[in-house]
Amino acid sequence: MAQVTLTRSIQAPTEAVFGVVSDIRNFSKAVDNIQKVEFLSETQSGVGTRFRETRLMGGREASSVLEVTEFVPGEKVRLVSESQGTVWDSVFTVQPENGGTNLTLHMTATSKNVITKLMVRLMMGMVTKAIAKDMDAVKAYCEKG
């Protein structure tokens, strides 16, 4: 298993930050490289929401199917995706902090295959940079109001 945790202090209300990270419609407005979102479930918010997110990565489009598997309003949201034998489990949490919000993302990547485990470990540097960029985009978006 590979994992990464990133945190950002955001000068915006906790409810606003949670509204961005917990709703793909808002998250895609904050993160520029998300090109398209297609809902795959009738549910479009909360547990059971499934969607395909298409991003521009390295000049090419890449799509992932994600599902919201845990949703605690105003506190945390868990998104799970499976790709090529690896389960990507991402948990965003928000906490009030000094009049703003502390946003944390904890992501784990779990693979059963030895080769896939090795590939994930090699990719984690690139993945960490990409999610750091997402976190920075959320921070800038929320602080703009």
C-alpha positions in Angstrom: 0.0 0.0 0.0 1.2 3.5 -0.9 -0.2 6.6 0.8 0.1 10.3 0.9 -1.4 13.0 3.1 -1.6 16.7 2.2 -3.0 19.6 4.1 -3.8 23.2 3.2 -4.9 26.1 5.4 -7.6 27.9 3.6 -9.0 31.4 4.5 -12.6 30.5 3.8 -15.5 29.1 5.8 -15.5 25.4 6.4 -18.9 25.0 4.8 -17.6 26.6 1.6 -14.5 24.4 1.4 -16.5 21.3 2.1 -19.0 22.3 -0.6 -16.1 22.4 -3.1 -14.4 19.1 -2.2 -17.6 17.1 -1.6 -19.4 18.0 -4.9 -17.7 17.2 -8.2 -19.7 19.9 -9.9 -17.9 22.5 -7.7 -14.6 20.7 -7.6 -14.4 20.7 -11.4 -14.9 24.5 -11.3 -11.9 24.8 -9.0 -9.6 22.4 -10.7 -8.7 23.6 -14.2 -7.5 20.4 -15.7 -10.9 18.6 -15.2 -12.3 18.7 -18.7 -15.6 16.8 -18.2 -17.8 15.1 -15.6 -20.4 12.5 -16.4 -22.7 11.2 -13.7 -23.2 7.5 -13.8 -25.8 7.3 -11.0 -29.1 9.1 -10.4 -27.5 10.4 -7.1 -25.4 13.4 -7.8 -24.4 14.2 -4.2 -23.5 12.1 -1.2 -23.0 8.4 -0.7 -23.7 6.4 -3.9 -22.8 9.1 -6.3 -20.8 7.6 -9.2 -19.2 9.7 -11.9 -16.6 9.7 -14.7 -14.0 12.5 -14.4 -12.0 13.3 -17.5 -8.8 15.3 -16.9 -6.0 16.6 -19.0 -2.8 14.9 -17.8 0.5 15.4 -19.6 -1.4 16.9 -22.6 -3.7 13.9 -22.9 -7.2 13.1 -21.6 -7.5 10.5 -18.9 -10.7 9.3 -17.3 -11.5 7.7 -14.0 -14.7 6.4 -12.5 -15.1 7.5 -8.9 -17.8 6.7 -6.2 -18.6 8.5 -3.0 -18.5 5.8 -0.4 -18.7 7.9 2.8 -20.2 11.4 3.3 -20.4 13.2 6.7 -21.8 16.7 5.9 -19.4 19.5 6.8 -16.7 17.0 7.9 -15.5 14.4 5.4 -16.1 12.8 2.0 -14.5 9.5 0.7 -14.0 8.8 -3.0 -13.0 5.4 -4.2 -11.8 4.5 -7.7 -10.4 1.2 -9.1 -8.0 1.3 -12.0 -5.9 -1.5 -13.5 -5.8 -3.5 -10.3 -5.3 -0.7 -7.9 -7.9 0.8 -5.5 -7.4 4.5 -5.0 -9.1 5.6 -1.7 -9.2 9.4 -1.1 -10.6 11.0 2.0 -11.1 14.8 2.2 -11.6 16.2 5.7 -12.3 19.7 6.8 -11.9 21.3 10.2 -12.4 24.9 11.3 -9.0 26.6 12.0 -8.4 30.2 13.1 -11.4 31.6 11.3 -10.6 29.5 8.2 -10.5 25.9 7.3 -7.9 23.1 7.5 -8.4 20.8 4.5 -6.6 17.4 4.5 -6.5 14.8 1.8 -5.4 11.3 2.7 -5.0 9.0 -0.3 -4.1 5.3 -0.2 -3.4 3.1 -3.2 -3.8 -0.6 -2.6 -2.7 -3.2 -5.2 -2.8 -7.0 -4.9 -0.4 -7.7 -7.8 3.4 -7.3 -7.1 4.0 -5.6 -10.5 1.1 -3.2 -9.9 2.4 -2.4 -6.4 5.8 -1.5 -7.8 4.2 0.7 -10.5 2.1 2.5 -7.9 5.2 3.2 -5.8 7.0 4.6 -8.8 4.1 6.8 -9.7 3.5 8.2 -6.2 5.8 11.2 -6.7 3.8 12.2 -9.8 0.5 11.5 -8.1 1.6 13.6 -5.1 2.4 16.6 -7.3 -0.9 16.3 -9.1 -3.0 16.2 -6.0 -0.9 19.0 -4.4 -1.9 21.0 -7.5 -5.5 20.1 -7.0 -5.3 21.2 -3.3 -3.7 24.5 -4.3 -6.5 25.1 -6.9 -9.2 24.4 -4.2 -7.4 26.8 -1.9 -7.2 29.6 -4.5 -10.9 29.0 -5.6 -12.2 29.1 -2.1 -10.2 32.1 -1.1 -11.5 34.0 -4.1 -15.0 33.5 -2.8 
